[in-house]
């Protein structure tokens, strides 16, 4: 590794011992590098001329000087029920680094083997789920949505039993922070007020330094308000892009507002407001249209953990910010998707009626908005062809054209901006499934090609039109489980 202003720390070790357990990675056999994110590495402050040198770190057979692996302890609410037995069951935080731009990066090796928090698991990750997380975290980054990132992944020969026998893999997930809402729940339920306060000050110092100079009561209140608002805006971004998380447990909620822990996720194909992307979510708790409410409930869990150290009125006031932050961000996102620069009183009604139409007619969500972004250049036909009943499309288009009369930009200016908001390429589950099958056969080139396409989701990329195609019938609403 060549460094350019690359600094090593491990500030997580400053927390009380109860927040972690030191664990060595369990070695994998014959680990081989699958993908290495050179662009991300450069932004983190280093580069490598031989990515295979990192296979040992990914495979758990090598630790660099300064790496001190720990499994983090946290708890959380899973499907609405508190679970005290959570923690890093298959991942290890290796160290933290600071790049030349001052950004902090946690390095977290997923699939590193057994920890004290593995419960009934084996501590491993399989190639299938590791590819899905690599793809989706980089796709979300390309879309401009806050997310953890994928630095590299390795595969190995070790067999892992899931529904069938699969092969092991690991992912080096990096993020500005791996602290979750569940860390605060653990501190409050099991450690006491002083530990909650220590954790809060630790998080503020590392990730909210602009609040440090405030008096403690105001500092804590402003911090919670900011966390609540970041969470609300994140989920508004998910809704606008048609992203379904699948497992919005409070232990999967990032304290800095990143999309965190990719398991049974999905991007909407045919629009279904009640779409459930996790087939183990029998009650539909984490359905697409319930994500905004669940985000608020998770903020409530976090707020409850802070009651021992914060004024109740301040907590209540912070929670009240969620609705306004979500509604404001969501409406602005949808105005942008529709190309509406001028605010009009009826815009929210137009947005909701559009959702109702897409839902009723099972219209492809991303294809609809991309076609809308080329209406003047390509005409109405691509959009009309997304509907079985063209009269439905025509009626909506007439209403939309009337609304556009209030706009002052030229059609060209408006649609140029819309194409920067409405992606042509999204990570449809069938695309992920195709490259997974190729990878399981030993061919990783389709995976790397798909990654490169998803890095630029708003560009035309004429050589890769196939990735923008509507999914085949077999590729719609694929069942994805938590199994990894």
N, C-alpha and C positions, 0 to 999 in steps of 0.2 A: 504494500500500500504506500503510495506517495501522498504526502500531506501538503496542504497549502493553507495554513492557518487553522489546522484541524486540532482541536483541544479535547482531552479526555476528562470526564468527570463521572461520578456515580452518586448523585445527590439523593437518590432513593434510600441509600444506606444511612442518611441522616434521620430518617423516620425511626420511631421505636421498633425494636426487634420483632414485635408482634405483627408488623406489616409485611414480613417476608421471611423466607427460609432459604438459606444457601443450598443450592443443588447443582451438581455437575450434570451436563448433558449426557444422555445415554447414547453411545456411538452407534451410528448406522454403518452398514456394510457397503463398501464401494460407492460412497456418495459421489454423484456427478452433478456438475453445474447444469441447470436447465436454462435459466434466464438470469441475466445480470443487468440491472438498470443503471447504465453508465451515465445517463443524463441526471438522474437523481443523485448518484454518487458525486458528480461534479458540483451540484448545488449544495451538497453537504460538506464540501471542502476537501475531497480527495478523488483520486482516480487510480485505476489499476490497468496495467498493460496486459495482465494475464488473469482473466476472471476465474480460471480453474483453481488458482491459489486459494480462493475463498471456499472451495468445496469442503475442506476440512472443518472450517468454522460452522458451515451449514450442516455438516454431517455429525457434529458433536465430537469430533476427534481432536480438535485443536481450539485453543483459546489464545487470543492475542494478549500481549502484556497490558494489564489494566482491566481486562474483563474479569468480572466477579459475579457469576450468574446467580440470580435469585428468582425464586417463585414468589409472586406477590400474593398476599392474602387480602381478600375482600369478601363481602357478602352481597346480598341484593334480593330484589323481588323478581321472581321468575313466574311469568303468567299470572301475576297479581299476588303470589304467595311468597312470604319471606323465607329465604333459604340461608341458614347460617354456615353451610358447609362448602361455600364456594371459594375460589382462588384459582391461581394459574395451575390448571391440571395437566397442561401439556405444553406450556410455554415458559421461557426463562428470559428475564431482563438481564442482558449481558453487561451493558454499560451505557453511558450517555456521552454524546459528543457535541461540541459546539463548532459550527462552521465559521468561515470568514465573515459571513453576514450576521453573525451573532445568534442565529437560530439554534435551538437546542434539539437534539434528536435522541430519543430512546431507541435502542436496538433490542428487539424482542424476537427471540427464536421460537417459532411455533412448530410443535411436533418434536420437541427436544427430549421427550421421555417422561417417565414417572416422576411425580412430585408428591409431597404430603397432601396435596389438594386434588389428586387425580380421582378420588372416590373409587368408582368401579371401572374407570377407564384405563387405557394402557399407555396414555401419555403421548401417543403417536398421532400424526396427521397423515392422510393418504393423498396420493397424487391428484386425484379428482378434486377434492376440496381445496387443496393448495393452489391448483391452477385457477379455480374459481375466484379465490380471494385475490390472487395476483391480478387477474384480469379486471375484477370489479374495482379494486382500489385505484388502479391506474386509469380505468375508464372514468371513474368519478372525478379524479384529478383533472383529466382532460375536459370534463364538462364544467369545471370550475367550482365544484362542490367540495367543501372541507372534508378531508378524509385522511385516514392513515395511508401509508404508502408501502409499496413492495420494493425492497432493495435487491433481493435475489431469492431464488429458490433452487433447491437441489432435490434430486430423486435418488432412491437407493433400491437395493434388491430385497430388503427386509419385507417379509409378508406381514400384512396387518389384516385382522379379521374384522369386517363390518357385516353388511348383509351377505357379502361374499368375501373371498380372500383378495385383497388389493395390495398394492405396493406402497411403501412409506415414502414420504417427502417432508421437507421442512421449508418454511418461509421465513425470511428475515423481514419482519414487519417493523417499520420505523414510524415514529410519530413525535410531535413536540411533547406529548405527554401520554402516559398510559394510565393516569389516574382516572378512575371511574366514579360515578355516583356511589357505587357499591363500596368504595373505600371509606366514604363518610358514614355509610350505614354500618359498616363493621366497627368503626371507631365509636359511634354513638351507642350501639347495642351491646358492645362487648368490652370496650376499653375505658369509656368515661369522658366527661366534658373536657378535661385537660388535653387528652389525646386528640379529640375533635379540633380543639383550638390549635394544637401544634400542626396537625395536618392542613388546616385552613391557611395558616400563616406560611407553611411550606409551599402550598400551591400558589398563593398570591405572590410570594417572592419570585418564584420561577416563571410563572405564566401570566401574572397580572401586575407587573412591576409599577405600572402607572397609578396603582392604588396605594402603594406603600406609604406615602407621606400623609395620607388621611388619618384622622383619629380613628381608633379601633372600631367603635360602633359604626361610624360612617363607612369605614373601609370594608367591614364585613357585609353591611347592607348593600353597598354598591357592587361588591363582588357577586353576591347572590343574584342581584338584579341582572348583572351582565351574563352570568351563566344561564339564567332563565331565558333571556333574550336571544343568546346565541343558539340555545336549543330550539327555540321557537322558529328562528330564521332558518336553521338547518332543515327542519322538517317541512317548512314551507318550500324550500328548494327541492326536497325529495318529491313533494306532491306535484310541483310544477313540471318536473322532469319525468314523472311517472315511475318513480322508484319505490319498490316495496322492500323493507328491511327484513321482515320475517320473524325476528326474535328481539323485540324491543324491550328486553328485560333491563332493569335498572343497572345491572352489572355490565351491560353492553352500552352504557351511555357515557360518552367522554365528557370530562369536566371542562374541556376547552371547546366543545362543540364540533368535534370531528365525527364523521361517519365511522363507526367502530364495530369490529367483529362481523365479517361477512360470512354468513352461513347460508341458509335457504332464502337468498334474495331473489328478486326478479325486477326487470323493467317491464312495464305493461306492453302487451301486444294489443289484441282487441280490447278496447277499454271496458273494464268491469270495475265499478266503484267499490264493490265488496270483495275484490280479488284477494284470496289467501294464498300466499306463495309458499307457505310452510305446511306440508301435509300433516304434520304432527300437531298443528294448531287447530284442534278440532272445533273449538268454539269461535274461531275467527277473531280472537282478541287483537291480533296484529294485522288485520286486513288493511288494505290500502286506505280506505276511507276512515279508519279508526286511528291512524297514526298520529294525527294532530292531538287528539284527546289523550292517547297513551303518553305522548311526549309531556303533556301537562301533568299527568299522574306521576310520571317519573320525577318531575321537578318537585312535586309534593313529597315524594319519598325523601328526596335530598333535603328539602326544607325541614321535614320532621327530624332528621338527623342533626339539624343545627339548632333546634329548640333549646338545648341546654346552655348554649353560649350566645344566643342572639335574642334580641327583643322580638316578642311575638308580632307586634304591629309592623316592625321592619320586615319580617319574613312575609307577612301577609301582603304588604305593599309590593315586595319584590315579585311574588307570585302573580299579582295582578297584571304585571307587565307582559305576561306570556301572551294573552289574547291579542293585545294591541300589536305586539311585535309580530306574531304569526299572521294576523289579518293584513297588516300593512305590507309585509314582505310578500305574502301570497298574491295579493291583488296587484302589486307592482310587477311581480314575476309574470303574471298572466297578461297584464297590459303589454309587457314587453313581448311576450309570445304572440300576441295578436297585433303587434305593431302600433299600439296606441300611445302616442307621446302626450297627447292632450287629455287631461282628466275630465271625465264626464260622469254625472250622477248615476247613470244607468249601467256603468261598466261592470259592476259586480253581478248584476242580473244577467248581462250578456255572457259573462264567464260561466255562471252556474247553469244557464240554459244550454251553453255549449257542452258542458260536461254531461248534462242530462241527455242531450242528443247523441253524443258519442257512446254513452252507456246503453241507451235504448237500441242503438243500431250496431253495437259491437264493432265500432270503427277503430282501426289501428291508430293509437294515440300519437306516436312520434311521426308516423307518415302523414297524418292529417296536418299537423302544424308545420312540417317541412314543406308540404304541398302549398300551404297557405303562404309560406315565405317566398314562393315563386309564382304567385298568382298572375302577376302582370307579364312575367317573362314566359311562362309555360302555359298560361291560360287556365280555365276552370276544369278541364278534363281530368287531370291527375287527381284532383281533389274529389270530383264527382264520382270517379270510378272506385273510390273507397267505400261508397254506399251502394247497397243493392237497389235502393229507391232513390233515383237521382233527384226526384222532386224535393226530398228532404234537404239534400245539399243545396239545391237552388234556392229554397226558401231561406235557409240560413245565410247563404251568400248575399242575397238581396238585403237582408238586415245588416250584414257586415259592411257592405258597400255604402249603405246609408250612414252607418257610424263613421266610416272613413271620411265622409264629407266634412267632419269637424277637424280633421287633421290638416297640418300646414306643410308637412314634408312632401317631397315628391315621392311617387311610387317607388322609384329606384332607391332613394335614400332609405325609405321605410323598410323595403324588403332586404336591402343589404344588412341592416341592423337585425332584422328578424332572423336571418341566416346565421347570425352570431349568437342567437338565443335558442333556436330550434335545431337540434342536432340532426344530421343526416344518418349518423352511425351511432347506434347504442348497442350495449352488450345484451343481445337477446339470448335467452337460455339455450336456444337450439344452436346458436353459434358456439357458445361455450361447450356444449355437449360434443359438437363435431371435433373441435380441437382436442378435447379430452380423449376422445377415442383414438385420434391420431397419435397423441402423446403416449397413451397406454401401449401402442404398437411400436413405440420407439422413435416416432417422427415428431420433432418439436418445431419444425419450420412453420406449419400452419398456425401454431400458437404465437410464435414471434411475429408473424405477419399480422395477425389479428390485433396484437398489442400495439403495433405501429399504427394501425388504422384508428384504433380507439384513442390514441394520443391526440388526434386531430379530428374530433367528431363533427365539427362544424364545416370542415372543408369538403369540396366536391370529391376529390380523389378519384378521378375517372377510371383509373386502373383497378379500382377495388369496388366497383358498383355492386358486385354480388353480395357484399356485406350489408348493403342497404335494402336488400330485397325483403319483402314481407315473408314471415315464417311459413313454412309448409304446415299442413294440418297437424302432422305428428309433432311439430316443434312448438305448438301453442300450449300454454298452461302445463308445462312439464312439472311433475311432482318432484319437489326437492325437500329433503329431510335435513334434520340437524346432524345426521351421521357424518362424521369426518375423521 
